[in-house]
Amino acid sequence: MTRFLLALVLTATLAGCGFHLRNKLMLPADTAAVQVVSTAPYSELVKLLRRGLQASGAQIADSDSTGPAAQLQVLSERWGDLPIAIDAQGRAQEYSLRYAVIFIFRREDGSELVPQQVIELSRDYVSPPTDATGTTTEREILADELRREMSASIMRRIDSVVRAELEHGRAPAKPGTAPVEPPAATPAPPTSTTPTPAVPADVPQGH
């Protein structure tokens, strides 16, 4: 049973590796480069974010670079295992793996482009009390999958915010996309106030 579940998880993981944005990531036109910073600089999520941003067309700045750069800050990464099913002896046998990340994206001048927000993802997995080795392997596979999905979700958030500002004409996108101006409203024709003349009644003719 455990091998079958692991096979399903591996299949889902491989299917999820090909994620990419439909178009290149939209960034403000004045963005020279992007730094990805975190309280855990060597975390796998930071590496995935750097690779994803670079693959989507963004220039990545080194963490120790002193030049102008926007900053994608990963403020927190939290993991948790929530029991969701127990066996006849009251032992947990199924869990929900939770992964929550708080991040913020700042422009080069320090102003917020994407305000601080949290993304939480979860996956369920079976953990038979008598098969700890298989459970550990399955959990590690799910954790890798969640990191990849988290990286993709963060980039989608950034992209959607920039595109929304572009549509409202507030932030030209890189490379120099002109903001979309909403069409001017067509003035309604003036309403006539001239009274309509009364229609005379038919006059009967004499014989």
ROSE-4610 file (N, C-alpha, C; in Angstrom, 1 decimal, always signed):
// ROSE-4610
residu = [M/M/M/T/T/T/R/R/R/F/F/F/L/L/L/L/L/L/A/A/A/L/L/L/V/V/V/L/L/L/T/T/T/A/A/A/T/T/T/L/L/L/A/A/A/G/G/G/C/C/C/G/G/G/F/F/F/H/H/H/L/L/L/R/R/R/N/N/N/K/K/K/L/L/L/M/M/M/L/L/L/P/P/P/A/A/A/D/D/D/T/T/T/A/A/A/A/A/A/V/V/V/Q/Q/Q/V/V/V/V/V/V/S/S/S/T/T/T/A/A/A/P/P/P/Y/Y/Y/S/S/S/E/E/E/L/L/L/V/V/V/K/K/K/L/L/L/L/L/L/R/R/R/R/R/R/G/G/G/L/L/L/Q/Q/Q/A/A/A/S/S/S/G/G/G/A/A/A/Q/Q/Q/I/I/I/A/A/A/D/D/D/S/S/S/D/D/D/S/S/S/T/T/T/G/G/G/P/P/P/A/A/A/A/A/A/Q/Q/Q/L/L/L/Q/Q/Q/V/V/V/L/L/L/S/S/S/E/E/E/R/R/R/W/W/W/G/G/G/D/D/D/L/L/L/P/P/P/I/I/I/A/A/A/I/I/I/D/D/D/A/A/A/Q/Q/Q/G/G/G/R/R/R/A/A/A/Q/Q/Q/E/E/E/Y/Y/Y/S/S/S/L/L/L/R/R/R/Y/Y/Y/A/A/A/V/V/V/I/I/I/F/F/F/I/I/I/F/F/F/R/R/R/R/R/R/E/E/E/D/D/D/G/G/G/S/S/S/E/E/E/L/L/L/V/V/V/P/P/P/Q/Q/Q/Q/Q/Q/V/V/V/I/I/I/E/E/E/L/L/L/S/S/S/R/R/R/D/D/D/Y/Y/Y/V/V/V/S/S/S/P/P/P/P/P/P/T/T/T/D/D/D/A/A/A/T/T/T/G/G/G/T/T/T/T/T/T/T/T/T/E/E/E/R/R/R/E/E/E/I/I/I/L/L/L/A/A/A/D/D/D/E/E/E/L/L/L/R/R/R/R/R/R/E/E/E/M/M/M/S/S/S/A/A/A/S/S/S/I/I/I/M/M/M/R/R/R/R/R/R/I/I/I/D/D/D/S/S/S/V/V/V/V/V/V/R/R/R/A/A/A/E/E/E/L/L/L/E/E/E/H/H/H/G/G/G/R/R/R/A/A/A/P/P/P/A/A/A/K/K/K/P/P/P/G/G/G/T/T/T/A/A/A/P/P/P/V/V/V/E/E/E/P/P/P/P/P/P/A/A/A/A/A/A/T/T/T/P/P/P/A/A/A/P/P/P/P/P/P/T/T/T/S/S/S/T/T/T/T/T/T/P/P/P/T/T/T/P/P/P/A/A/A/V/V/V/P/P/P/A/A/A/D/D/D/V/V/V/P/P/P/Q/Q/Q/G/G/G/H/H/H]
num = [1/1/1/2/2/2/3/3/3/4/4/4/5/5/5/6/6/6/7/7/7/8/8/8/9/9/9/10/10/10/11/11/11/12/12/12/13/13/13/14/14/14/15/15/15/16/16/16/17/17/17/18/18/18/19/19/19/20/20/20/21/21/21/22/22/22/23/23/23/24/24/24/25/25/25/26/26/26/27/27/27/28/28/28/29/29/29/30/30/30/31/31/31/32/32/32/33/33/33/34/34/34/35/35/35/36/36/36/37/37/37/38/38/38/39/39/39/40/40/40/41/41/41/42/42/42/43/43/43/44/44/44/45/45/45/46/46/46/47/47/47/48/48/48/49/49/49/50/50/50/51/51/51/52/52/52/53/53/53/54/54/54/55/55/55/56/56/56/57/57/57/58/58/58/59/59/59/60/60/60/61/61/61/62/62/62/63/63/63/64/64/64/65/65/65/66/66/66/67/67/67/68/68/68/69/69/69/70/70/70/71/71/71/72/72/72/73/73/73/74/74/74/75/75/75/76/76/76/77/77/77/78/78/78/79/79/79/80/80/80/81/81/81/82/82/82/83/83/83/84/84/84/85/85/85/86/86/86/87/87/87/88/88/88/89/89/89/90/90/90/91/91/91/92/92/92/93/93/93/94/94/94/95/95/95/96/96/96/97/97/97/98/98/98/99/99/99/100/100/100/101/101/101/102/102/102/103/103/103/104/104/104/105/105/105/106/106/106/107/107/107/108/108/108/109/109/109/110/110/110/111/111/111/112/112/112/113/113/113/114/114/114/115/115/115/116/116/116/117/117/117/118/118/118/119/119/119/120/120/120/121/121/121/122/122/122/123/123/123/124/124/124/125/125/125/126/126/126/127/127/127/128/128/128/129/129/129/130/130/130/131/131/131/132/132/132/133/133/133/134/134/134/135/135/135/136/136/136/137/137/137/138/138/138/139/139/139/140/140/140/141/141/141/142/142/142/143/143/143/144/144/144/145/145/145/146/146/146/147/147/147/148/148/148/149/149/149/150/150/150/151/151/151/152/152/152/153/153/153/154/154/154/155/155/155/156/156/156/157/157/157/158/158/158/159/159/159/160/160/160/161/161/161/162/162/162/163/163/163/164/164/164/165/165/165/166/166/166/167/167/167/168/168/168/169/169/169/170/170/170/171/171/171/172/172/172/173/173/173/174/174/174/175/175/175/176/176/176/177/177/177/178/178/178/179/179/179/180/180/180/181/181/181/182/182/182/183/183/183/184/184/184/185/185/185/186/186/186/187/187/187/188/188/188/189/189/189/190/190/190/191/191/191/192/192/192/193/193/193/194/194/194/195/195/195/196/196/196/197/197/197/198/198/198/199/199/199/200/200/200/201/201/201/202/202/202/203/203/203/204/204/204/205/205/205/206/206/206/207/207/207]
x = [+0.8/+0.0/+0.9/+1.9/+2.8/+3.5/+4.0/+4.6/+3.7/+2.4/+1.5/+1.3/+1.2/+1.0/+2.2/+3.4/+4.6/+4.7/+4.2/+4.2/+3.3/+2.1/+1.2/+1.8/+2.5/+3.1/+4.2/+5.0/+6.1/+5.5/+4.4/+3.8/+3.3/+2.7/+2.2/+3.3/+4.4/+5.6/+6.2/+6.4/+7.0/+6.1/+4.8/+3.8/+3.9/+4.2/+4.2/+5.5/+6.6/+7.9/+7.8/+6.9/+6.9/+6.2/+5.9/+5.2/+5.9/+5.3/+5.8/+4.7/+5.0/+4.0/+3.7/+2.5/+2.1/+3.0/+3.3/+4.2/+5.3/+6.3/+7.3/+6.7/+7.4/+6.9/+6.9/+5.8/+5.7/+6.3/+7.2/+7.8/+7.7/+7.8/+7.8/+9.0/+8.8/+9.8/+11.1/+11.1/+12.3/+13.1/+12.6/+13.3/+14.6/+15.7/+17.0/+17.3/+17.0/+17.3/+16.4/+16.4/+15.6/+16.5/+16.5/+17.2/+16.1/+16.5/+15.7/+16.4/+15.7/+16.4/+15.4/+16.1/+15.3/+16.1/+15.3/+16.0/+16.7/+16.4/+17.1/+17.6/+18.7/+19.2/+19.5/+19.8/+20.1/+18.9/+17.7/+16.6/+16.3/+15.7/+15.3/+14.4/+13.5/+12.5/+13.2/+14.2/+15.0/+15.6/+16.2/+16.8/+15.8/+14.6/+13.6/+13.1/+12.9/+12.5/+13.5/+14.7/+15.7/+15.7/+15.6/+15.6/+14.3/+13.2/+11.9/+11.9/+12.4/+12.4/+13.3/+14.5/+15.4/+14.8/+14.2/+13.6/+12.4/+11.8/+10.7/+11.1/+12.4/+12.9/+13.5/+13.4/+14.0/+15.5/+16.1/+17.6/+17.7/+18.5/+18.7/+20.0/+19.9/+21.0/+21.5/+22.8/+23.4/+22.9/+22.8/+22.3/+23.2/+24.5/+25.4/+25.6/+24.8/+25.0/+24.6/+25.3/+25.0/+24.3/+24.1/+23.4/+21.9/+21.2/+19.8/+19.1/+18.2/+17.5/+16.2/+15.2/+13.9/+14.2/+13.4/+13.6/+12.4/+12.5/+11.5/+12.0/+11.3/+11.7/+10.8/+11.4/+10.7/+10.8/+9.8/+9.8/+9.7/+9.0/+8.8/+8.4/+8.9/+8.5/+8.1/+6.9/+6.5/+5.9/+6.3/+5.7/+4.9/+4.0/+3.2/+2.5/+2.4/+1.7/+0.4/-0.7/-2.0/-2.6/-2.8/-3.5/-4.9/-5.3/-6.7/-7.4/-6.7/-7.4/-6.6/-7.4/-6.7/-7.2/-6.5/-6.9/-7.7/-8.0/-8.8/-8.2/-6.8/-6.1/-5.9/-6.5/-6.3/-5.0/-4.3/-3.0/-3.3/-2.6/-2.7/-2.2/-2.9/-2.4/-2.5/-3.1/-3.1/-2.9/-2.1/-1.8/-2.0/-2.2/-2.2/-0.9/+0.0/+1.2/+0.9/+1.1/+0.9/+2.2/+2.1/+3.3/+2.8/+3.3/+2.9/+4.1/+4.0/+5.1/+4.6/+5.3/+4.9/+6.0/+5.6/+6.5/+6.1/+7.0/+6.7/+7.6/+7.1/+8.0/+8.0/+9.3/+9.5/+10.2/+9.8/+10.4/+11.9/+12.6/+14.0/+14.0/+13.0/+13.0/+12.5/+12.2/+11.8/+10.3/+9.5/+8.0/+7.5/+6.3/+5.8/+5.1/+5.5/+4.8/+3.7/+4.1/+3.2/+3.2/+2.1/+2.1/+2.4/+2.8/+3.0/+1.8/+2.0/+0.9/+1.4/+0.4/+0.8/+0.1/+0.8/+0.3/+0.4/-0.6/-0.6/-1.0/-0.3/-0.6/-0.6/-1.2/-1.3/-1.4/-0.9/-1.1/-1.3/-2.2/-2.5/-1.6/-1.2/-0.4/-0.7/-0.6/-0.8/+0.4/+0.3/+1.4/+1.1/+1.2/+0.9/+1.9/+1.4/+2.3/+3.4/+3.3/+4.3/+5.2/+5.1/+6.0/+6.5/+7.4/+7.9/+8.9/+9.6/+10.5/+9.8/+8.8/+8.0/+7.3/+6.9/+6.2/+7.2/+8.4/+9.4/+9.7/+9.8/+10.1/+9.0/+7.8/+6.6/+6.5/+6.7/+6.6/+7.7/+8.9/+10.0/+9.6/+9.0/+8.6/+7.5/+6.5/+5.5/+6.0/+7.0/+7.6/+8.3/+9.0/+9.6/+8.6/+7.5/+6.4/+5.8/+5.6/+5.0/+5.9/+7.2/+8.2/+8.1/+8.0/+7.9/+6.6/+5.5/+4.2/+4.2/+4.9/+4.9/+5.7/+6.8/+7.6/+6.7/+6.0/+5.1/+4.0/+3.4/+2.3/+2.8/+4.0/+4.5/+4.7/+5.3/+5.5/+4.2/+3.2/+1.9/+1.3/+1.5/+1.0/+1.7/+3.0/+3.7/+3.2/+3.1/+2.7/+1.3/+0.4/-1.0/-1.1/-0.3/-0.3/+0.2/+1.3/+1.9/+1.0/+0.4/-0.6/-1.8/-2.3/-3.4/-3.1/-1.9/-1.5/-1.3/-0.8/-0.6/-2.0/-3.0/-4.3/-4.9/-4.5/-5.0/-4.1/-3.1/-2.2/-1.3/-1.0/-0.1/+1.3/+1.6/+2.9/+3.3/+3.9/+4.4/+5.2/+4.9/+5.6/+6.9/+7.9/+9.1/+8.9/+9.4/+10.3/+9.5/+9.1/+8.5/+7.1/+6.3/+4.9/+4.1/+3.5/+2.7/+1.5/+1.1/-0.1/-1.3/-2.3/-3.5/-4.5/-4.9/-5.8/-7.2/-8.1/-9.5/-10.1/-11.0/-11.7/-12.5/-12.5/-13.2/-14.7/-15.5/-16.9/-17.5/-18.4/-19.1/-20.2/-20.2/-21.3/-22.6/-23.6/-25.0/-25.5/-26.3/-26.9/-27.8/-27.9/-28.7/-30.2/-30.9/-32.3/-33.1/-33.9/-34.7/-35.8/-35.9/-36.9/-38.1/-38.1/-39.1/-40.4/-41.5/-42.7/-43.3/-43.9/-44.4/-45.8/-46.0/-47.3/-48.4/-49.5/-50.7/-51.3/-51.8/-52.4/-53.9/-54.3/-55.7/-56.6/-57.8/-58.8/-59.4/-59.9/-60.6/-61.9/-62.0/-63.2/-64.2/-65.4/-66.4/-66.9/-67.1/-67.5/-69.0/-69.7/-71.1/-71.5/-72.7/-73.3/-74.2]
y = [-1.2/+0.0/+1.3/+1.2/+2.4/+2.6/+1.6/+1.7/+2.3/+1.9/+2.4/+3.9/+4.3/+5.8/+6.6/+6.0/+6.7/+6.9/+5.9/+6.0/+7.1/+7.2/+8.3/+9.6/+9.7/+11.0/+11.4/+10.4/+10.7/+11.2/+10.5/+10.9/+12.4/+12.7/+14.1/+15.1/+14.7/+15.6/+15.9/+14.8/+15.0/+15.9/+15.7/+16.5/+18.0/+18.2/+19.6/+20.3/+19.6/+20.2/+21.2/+21.0/+21.8/+23.1/+23.6/+24.9/+26.0/+26.9/+28.2/+29.2/+30.4/+31.5/+31.4/+31.8/+31.8/+32.8/+33.9/+34.9/+35.2/+36.0/+36.4/+37.2/+37.1/+37.7/+39.2/+39.9/+41.3/+42.0/+43.0/+43.8/+45.2/+46.2/+47.6/+47.9/+48.9/+49.1/+49.6/+50.2/+50.7/+49.7/+48.4/+47.4/+46.9/+47.3/+46.9/+45.4/+45.0/+43.6/+43.3/+42.0/+41.6/+40.8/+41.1/+40.3/+39.5/+38.2/+37.3/+37.2/+37.7/+37.6/+36.9/+36.3/+35.5/+35.3/+35.0/+34.8/+33.4/+32.6/+31.3/+31.4/+32.1/+32.3/+31.1/+29.9/+28.7/+27.7/+28.2/+27.4/+27.0/+25.9/+25.4/+26.4/+27.0/+27.9/+29.1/+29.7/+30.8/+30.4/+29.2/+28.8/+28.6/+28.1/+27.9/+29.3/+30.3/+31.6/+32.3/+32.1/+32.7/+32.1/+30.8/+30.1/+30.5/+30.5/+30.9/+32.3/+33.2/+34.6/+34.8/+34.1/+34.2/+33.6/+32.4/+31.7/+32.6/+33.4/+34.2/+35.6/+35.8/+37.0/+38.1/+37.9/+38.9/+38.7/+39.8/+39.8/+39.7/+38.7/+38.4/+39.1/+39.8/+40.4/+39.6/+39.6/+38.8/+39.4/+38.6/+39.0/+40.1/+40.1/+41.1/+42.2/+42.3/+43.4/+44.7/+45.8/+47.2/+48.0/+47.5/+48.3/+48.4/+49.2/+49.3/+48.0/+47.6/+46.3/+46.2/+45.7/+45.4/+44.2/+44.0/+42.9/+42.1/+40.8/+39.8/+39.2/+39.5/+39.1/+38.0/+36.9/+35.8/+36.0/+36.4/+36.8/+35.5/+34.5/+33.4/+32.1/+31.0/+29.7/+28.8/+28.2/+27.4/+26.1/+25.0/+23.7/+23.1/+22.3/+21.6/+20.4/+19.4/+18.2/+18.1/+18.1/+18.0/+16.6/+15.9/+14.6/+14.7/+14.0/+14.1/+12.7/+11.6/+10.3/+9.5/+8.6/+7.8/+6.3/+5.4/+4.0/+3.5/+2.2/+1.7/+1.9/+1.9/+2.1/+3.6/+4.5/+5.9/+6.5/+5.8/+6.3/+7.0/+8.2/+8.9/+8.1/+8.0/+7.3/+8.1/+9.2/+10.1/+11.6/+12.3/+13.7/+14.6/+15.9/+17.0/+17.8/+17.8/+18.6/+20.0/+20.9/+22.3/+23.1/+24.0/+24.9/+26.3/+27.2/+28.6/+29.5/+30.5/+31.4/+32.8/+33.7/+35.1/+35.8/+36.7/+37.4/+38.8/+39.6/+40.9/+41.3/+42.1/+42.5/+44.0/+44.5/+45.9/+46.4/+47.7/+48.3/+48.7/+49.2/+49.7/+50.8/+51.7/+52.8/+52.4/+51.1/+50.6/+50.6/+51.2/+51.1/+49.7/+49.4/+48.1/+48.0/+47.0/+46.6/+45.6/+44.5/+43.5/+43.5/+44.0/+44.1/+42.7/+42.8/+41.6/+40.7/+39.4/+38.5/+37.1/+36.2/+34.8/+33.9/+32.9/+31.8/+30.5/+29.7/+28.5/+27.3/+26.3/+25.1/+23.9/+22.8/+21.6/+20.4/+19.3/+18.0/+16.9/+16.0/+14.9/+13.7/+13.0/+11.7/+10.7/+9.5/+8.4/+8.0/+7.8/+7.5/+6.3/+5.0/+3.9/+3.9/+3.7/+3.7/+2.7/+1.6/+0.5/+0.7/+1.8/+2.0/+3.4/+3.7/+5.0/+5.4/+4.4/+4.7/+5.2/+4.4/+4.8/+6.1/+6.4/+7.7/+8.9/+8.7/+9.8/+10.1/+9.0/+9.2/+10.0/+9.6/+10.2/+11.7/+11.9/+13.3/+14.2/+13.7/+14.5/+14.8/+13.8/+14.0/+15.1/+15.1/+16.1/+17.4/+17.5/+18.8/+19.4/+18.6/+19.2/+19.7/+18.9/+19.4/+20.7/+20.8/+22.0/+23.2/+23.0/+24.1/+24.6/+23.7/+24.1/+24.9/+24.3/+25.0/+26.4/+26.5/+27.8/+28.8/+28.4/+29.3/+29.8/+28.9/+29.3/+30.2/+29.9/+30.8/+32.2/+32.3/+33.6/+34.4/+33.8/+34.5/+34.9/+34.1/+34.4/+35.6/+35.7/+36.9/+38.1/+38.1/+39.3/+39.7/+38.7/+39.0/+39.6/+39.0/+39.5/+41.0/+41.3/+42.7/+43.7/+43.3/+44.2/+44.4/+43.3/+43.4/+44.2/+44.1/+44.9/+46.4/+46.7/+48.1/+48.6/+47.8/+48.1/+48.4/+47.6/+47.8/+49.2/+49.6/+50.9/+52.0/+51.8/+52.8/+53.4/+52.6/+53.1/+52.6/+51.5/+51.0/+50.3/+51.1/+50.5/+49.3/+48.2/+47.0/+46.9/+46.2/+46.0/+45.0/+45.2/+46.3/+47.4/+48.4/+49.6/+49.5/+48.5/+48.4/+49.6/+50.2/+51.4/+51.0/+51.9/+51.6/+51.6/+50.8/+50.8/+51.8/+52.8/+53.8/+53.4/+53.5/+53.2/+54.0/+53.5/+54.3/+55.4/+56.6/+57.8/+57.5/+57.9/+57.7/+58.6/+58.1/+58.9/+59.7/+61.0/+61.8/+61.5/+61.5/+61.2/+62.4/+62.2/+63.3/+64.1/+65.5/+66.3/+66.0/+66.1/+65.8/+67.0/+66.9/+68.0/+68.4/+69.7/+70.2/+70.9/+70.9/+71.5/+70.7/+71.3/+70.6/+70.1/+69.0/+68.4/+69.0/+69.6/+70.3/+69.3/+69.8/+68.9/+68.6/+67.4/+67.1/+67.5/+68.4/+68.9/+67.7/+67.8/+66.8/+66.9/+65.8/+65.9/+66.7/+67.6/+68.4/+67.7/+67.4/+66.7/+67.7/+67.2/+68.0/+67.9/+69.0/+69.0/+68.4/+67.9/+67.4/+68.4]
z = [+0.0/+0.0/+0.0/+0.9/+0.9/-0.4/-1.1/-2.3/-3.4/-3.4/-4.3/-4.1/-2.8/-2.5/-2.9/-2.7/-3.1/-4.6/-5.3/-6.8/-7.2/-6.6/-6.9/-6.6/-5.5/-5.1/-6.1/-6.5/-7.4/-8.7/-9.2/-10.4/-10.4/-9.3/-9.1/-9.0/-8.4/-8.3/-9.6/-10.4/-11.7/-12.6/-12.5/-13.3/-12.9/-11.6/-11.2/-11.5/-11.9/-12.2/-13.4/-14.3/-15.5/-15.4/-14.2/-14.0/-14.6/-15.3/-15.8/-16.0/-15.9/-16.2/-17.7/-18.0/-19.4/-20.2/-19.6/-20.2/-19.2/-19.6/-18.7/-17.5/-16.4/-15.2/-15.4/-15.1/-15.2/-14.0/-14.3/-13.2/-13.6/-12.7/-13.0/-13.9/-14.8/-15.9/-15.3/-14.1/-13.5/-12.6/-12.7/-11.9/-12.5/-11.9/-12.5/-12.2/-11.0/-10.6/-9.3/-9.0/-7.8/-6.9/-5.6/-4.6/-3.9/-3.7/-2.9/-1.5/-0.5/+0.9/+1.8/+2.8/+3.8/+5.1/+6.1/+7.4/+7.4/+6.4/+6.1/+4.7/+4.4/+3.1/+2.3/+3.0/+2.2/+2.1/+2.4/+2.3/+0.8/+0.6/-0.7/-1.4/-0.6/-1.2/-1.8/-1.2/-1.7/-3.0/-3.1/-4.3/-5.5/-5.1/-6.1/-6.6/-5.7/-6.1/-7.0/-6.7/-7.6/-9.0/-9.0/-10.3/-11.1/-10.4/-11.1/-11.6/-10.8/-11.3/-12.5/-12.4/-13.5/-14.8/-14.6/-15.8/-16.4/-15.6/-16.0/-16.6/-16.7/-17.3/-16.4/-15.1/-14.1/-14.0/-13.7/-13.4/-11.9/-11.5/-10.1/-9.6/-8.5/-7.9/-6.7/-6.5/-5.4/-4.0/-3.0/-1.7/-1.1/-1.5/-0.9/-1.9/-2.9/-3.9/-3.3/-3.6/-3.1/-4.1/-5.3/-6.4/-6.1/-6.9/-6.8/-7.2/-6.3/-6.6/-5.8/-6.4/-5.7/-4.8/-3.8/-2.8/-2.7/-2.9/-2.5/-1.2/-0.1/+1.3/+1.7/+2.1/+2.7/+4.2/+4.9/+6.3/+7.2/+6.7/+7.6/+6.8/+7.2/+6.7/+7.8/+7.8/+8.9/+8.4/+9.0/+8.7/+9.9/+9.6/+10.6/+10.2/+11.1/+10.7/+11.6/+11.0/+11.7/+11.6/+12.6/+12.5/+12.1/+11.1/+10.6/+10.6/+11.0/+11.1/+12.1/+12.8/+13.8/+13.6/+14.1/+14.0/+15.2/+15.2/+16.3/+17.7/+17.7/+19.0/+19.4/+18.6/+18.9/+18.4/+17.5/+17.0/+15.7/+15.5/+14.2/+13.1/+12.0/+10.8/+9.5/+9.6/+8.5/+8.9/+8.2/+8.6/+7.4/+7.8/+6.8/+7.0/+6.0/+6.0/+5.6/+6.5/+6.3/+6.1/+5.1/+4.8/+4.6/+5.4/+5.4/+5.2/+4.3/+4.1/+4.1/+4.8/+4.8/+3.9/+3.0/+2.2/+1.8/+1.3/+0.9/-0.3/-1.2/-2.4/-2.4/-2.3/-2.3/-3.5/-3.9/-5.1/-4.7/-5.6/-5.4/-4.4/-4.3/-3.4/-2.0/-1.8/-0.5/-0.3/-1.2/-1.1/-1.5/-1.0/-1.1/-2.5/-3.2/-4.5/-4.2/-3.5/-3.0/-1.5/-0.9/+0.6/+1.3/+2.5/+3.3/+3.3/+3.0/+3.0/+3.2/+3.4/+3.7/+2.7/+2.3/+1.5/+2.3/+2.3/+3.1/+2.1/+2.1/+1.3/+2.2/+1.7/+2.5/+1.6/+2.1/+1.4/+2.5/+2.2/+3.2/+2.8/+3.9/+3.7/+4.7/+4.4/+5.3/+6.1/+7.4/+8.2/+9.1/+8.6/+9.5/+10.6/+11.9/+13.0/+13.0/+12.2/+12.1/+10.9/+10.1/+9.0/+9.0/+9.9/+10.1/+8.9/+8.3/+7.3/+6.0/+5.6/+4.5/+4.6/+5.8/+6.1/+5.9/+6.4/+6.3/+4.9/+4.0/+2.6/+1.9/+2.2/+1.6/+2.0/+3.3/+3.8/+3.1/+2.9/+2.3/+0.8/+0.1/-1.2/-1.3/-0.4/-0.3/+0.0/+0.9/+1.3/+0.1/-0.7/-1.9/-2.9/-3.0/-3.9/-3.4/-2.1/-1.6/-1.8/-1.7/-1.9/-3.3/-4.3/-5.7/-5.9/-5.4/-5.5/-4.9/-3.7/-3.0/-3.8/-4.4/-5.3/-6.4/-7.1/-8.2/-7.7/-6.5/-6.0/-5.7/-5.2/-4.9/-6.1/-7.2/-8.4/-9.1/-9.0/-9.5/-8.8/-7.5/-6.7/-7.2/-7.3/-7.8/-9.2/-10.1/-11.5/-11.5/-10.7/-10.8/-10.2/-9.2/-8.7/-9.7/-10.4/-11.4/-12.5/-13.0/-14.1/-13.8/-12.5/-12.1/-12.1/-11.6/-11.7/-13.1/-14.0/-15.4/-16.0/-15.7/-16.3/-15.8/-14.6/-14.1/-14.5/-15.2/-15.7/-14.7/-13.6/-12.5/-12.6/-13.2/-13.2/-14.5/-15.4/-16.7/-16.5/-17.2/-17.0/-17.8/-17.3/-18.0/-19.1/-20.3/-20.7/-21.4/-20.7/-21.2/-21.8/-21.3/-21.9/-21.5/-22.4/-22.1/-21.3/-20.3/-19.5/-20.3/-20.0/-20.7/-20.2/-21.0/-20.6/-20.8/-19.8/-20.0/-21.1/-21.9/-22.9/-22.3/-23.0/-22.5/-22.6/-21.7/-21.7/-22.8/-23.6/-24.6/-24.0/-24.1/-23.5/-24.1/-23.2/-23.7/-24.4/-25.5/-26.2/-25.3/-25.5/-24.7/-24.8/-23.7/-23.7/-24.1/-25.1/-25.5/-24.5/-24.3/-23.3/-24.0/-25.4/-26.2/-26.0/-25.6/-25.4/-26.8/-26.8/-28.0/-28.3/-29.5/-29.7/-29.7/-29.2/-29.1/-30.5/-30.7/-31.9/-31.9/-32.9/-32.9/-33.1/-32.5/-32.7/-34.0/-34.6/-35.9/-35.8/-36.8/-36.8/-37.7/-37.2/-38.1/-39.2/-40.4/-41.5/-41.7/-41.9/-42.1/-43.5/-43.6/-44.8/-45.5]
